[in-house]
Protein backbone atom coordinates (compact mmCIF):
# COMPACT_ATOMS: atom_id res chain seq x y z
CA UNK A 1 0.00 0.00 0.00
CA UNK A 2 2.86 2.33 0.84
CA UNK A 3 4.50 1.83 -2.57
CA UNK A 4 1.22 2.57 -4.34
CA UNK A 5 0.93 5.86 -2.48
CA UNK A 6 4.54 6.70 -3.32
CA UNK A 7 3.92 5.95 -6.99
CA UNK A 8 0.84 8.19 -6.97
CA UNK A 9 2.83 11.02 -5.37
CA UNK A 10 5.66 10.65 -7.90
CA UNK A 11 3.25 10.67 -10.85
CA UNK A 12 1.37 13.67 -9.46
CA UNK A 13 4.59 15.61 -8.94
CA UNK A 14 5.76 14.76 -12.47
CA UNK A 15 2.46 16.01 -13.88
CA UNK A 16 2.70 19.21 -11.83
CA UNK A 17 6.24 19.87 -13.06
CA UNK A 18 5.09 19.25 -16.63
CA UNK A 19 2.27 21.74 -16.08
CA UNK A 20 4.76 24.38 -14.88
CA UNK A 21 6.85 23.85 -18.03
CA UNK A 22 3.93 24.97 -20.19
CA UNK A 23 4.79 28.60 -19.40
CA UNK A 24 7.52 28.61 -22.04
CA UNK A 25 6.32 28.16 -25.62
CA UNK A 26 9.04 25.67 -26.53
CA UNK A 27 8.36 23.49 -23.54
CA UNK A 28 4.60 23.81 -24.04
CA UNK A 29 4.79 21.87 -27.30
CA UNK A 30 6.94 19.20 -25.66
CA UNK A 31 4.50 18.87 -22.76
CA UNK A 32 1.57 18.53 -25.14
CA UNK A 33 3.48 15.95 -27.21
CA UNK A 34 4.31 13.88 -24.13
CA UNK A 35 0.69 14.05 -22.97
CA UNK A 36 -0.55 12.93 -26.38
CA UNK A 37 2.00 10.10 -26.46
CA UNK A 38 0.88 8.83 -23.05
CA UNK A 39 -2.77 9.11 -24.08
CA UNK A 40 -2.03 7.03 -27.21
CA UNK A 41 -0.22 4.37 -25.16
CA UNK A 42 -3.35 3.47 -23.17
CA UNK A 43 -5.38 1.91 -26.03
CA UNK A 44 -2.28 0.21 -27.41
CA UNK A 45 -1.44 -1.36 -24.04
CA UNK A 46 -5.03 -2.50 -23.59
CA UNK A 47 -5.12 -4.05 -27.05
CA UNK A 48 -1.74 -5.74 -26.58
CA UNK A 49 -2.74 -7.15 -23.19
CA UNK A 50 -5.98 -8.50 -24.63
CA UNK A 51 -4.13 -10.29 -27.44
CA UNK A 52 -1.56 -11.70 -25.02
CA UNK A 53 -4.33 -13.01 -22.77
CA UNK A 54 -6.17 -14.49 -25.76
CA UNK A 55 -3.14 -16.38 -27.03
CA UNK A 56 -2.24 -17.46 -23.51
CA UNK A 57 -5.70 -18.96 -23.08
CA UNK A 58 -5.53 -20.60 -26.52
CA UNK A 59 -2.15 -22.18 -25.73
CA UNK A 60 -3.50 -23.35 -22.37
CA UNK A 61 -6.55 -24.93 -24.03
CA UNK A 62 -4.33 -26.66 -26.60
CA UNK A 63 -2.22 -28.11 -23.78
CA UNK A 64 1.08 -26.38 -24.44
CA UNK A 65 3.76 -27.34 -21.92
CA UNK A 66 7.46 -26.83 -21.46
CA UNK A 67 9.48 -30.00 -22.19
CA UNK A 68 11.14 -31.60 -19.16
CA UNK A 69 14.64 -31.32 -20.62
CA UNK A 70 14.66 -27.55 -21.00
CA UNK A 71 14.54 -26.69 -17.31
CA UNK A 72 15.47 -29.95 -15.60
CA UNK A 73 13.46 -31.36 -12.74
CA UNK A 74 12.25 -28.33 -10.88
CA UNK A 75 9.67 -28.16 -8.16
CA UNK A 76 8.42 -24.93 -9.71
CA UNK A 77 7.69 -26.54 -13.08
CA UNK A 78 3.96 -25.89 -12.91
CA UNK A 79 4.58 -22.28 -11.96
CA UNK A 80 7.03 -21.95 -14.84
CA UNK A 81 4.51 -23.46 -17.27
CA UNK A 82 1.82 -21.03 -16.17
CA UNK A 83 4.20 -18.11 -16.44
CA UNK A 84 5.48 -19.15 -19.87
CA UNK A 85 2.01 -19.80 -21.24
CA UNK A 86 0.51 -16.54 -20.09
CA UNK A 87 3.57 -14.40 -20.81
CA UNK A 88 3.81 -15.19 -24.51
WOCORLIN-V234904 format. One record per residue. N is the residue number from 1. RES is the residue in one small letter. D_FIRST is the distance of its C-alpha to the first C-alpha in whole Angstrom. Layout:
n = {N | N}
res = {RES | RES}
d_first = {D_FIRST | D_FIRST}
This chain:
n = {1 | 2 | 3 | 4 | 5 | 6 | 7 | 8 | 9 | 10 | 11 | 12 | 13 | 14 | 15 | 16 | 17 | 18 | 19 | 20 | 21 | 22 | 23 | 24 | 25 | 26 | 27 | 28 | 29 | 30 | 31 | 32 | 33 | 34 | 35 | 36 | 37 | 38 | 39 | 40 | 41 | 42 | 43 | 44 | 45 | 46 | 47 | 48 | 49 | 50 | 51 | 52 | 53 | 54 | 55 | 56 | 57 | 58 | 59 | 60 | 61 | 62 | 63 | 64 | 65 | 66 | 67 | 68 | 69 | 70 | 71 | 72 | 73 | 74 | 75 | 76 | 77 | 78 | 79 | 80 | 81 | 82 | 83 | 84 | 85 | 86 | 87 | 88}
res = {x | x | x | x | x | x | x | x | x | x | x | x | x | x | x | x | x | x | x | x | x | x | x | x | x | x | x | x | x | x | x | x | x | x | x | x | x | x | x | x | x | x | x | x | x | x | x | x | x | x | x | x | x | x | x | x | x | x | x | x | x | x | x | x | x | x | x | x | x | x | x | x | x | x | x | x | x | x | x | x | x | x | x | x | x | x | x | x}
d_first = {0 | 4 | 5 | 5 | 6 | 9 | 10 | 11 | 13 | 14 | 16 | 17 | 19 | 20 | 21 | 23 | 25 | 26 | 27 | 29 | 31 | 32 | 35 | 37 | 39 | 38 | 34 | 34 | 35 | 33 | 30 | 31 | 32 | 28 | 27 | 29 | 28 | 25 | 26 | 28 | 26 | 24 | 27 | 28 | 24 | 24 | 28 | 27 | 24 | 27 | 30 | 28 | 27 | 30 | 32 | 29 | 30 | 34 | 34 | 33 | 35 | 38 | 37 | 36 | 35 | 35 | 38 | 39 | 40 | 38 | 35 | 37 | 36 | 33 | 31 | 28 | 31 | 29 | 26 | 27 | 29 | 27 | 25 | 28 | 29 | 26 | 26 | 29}
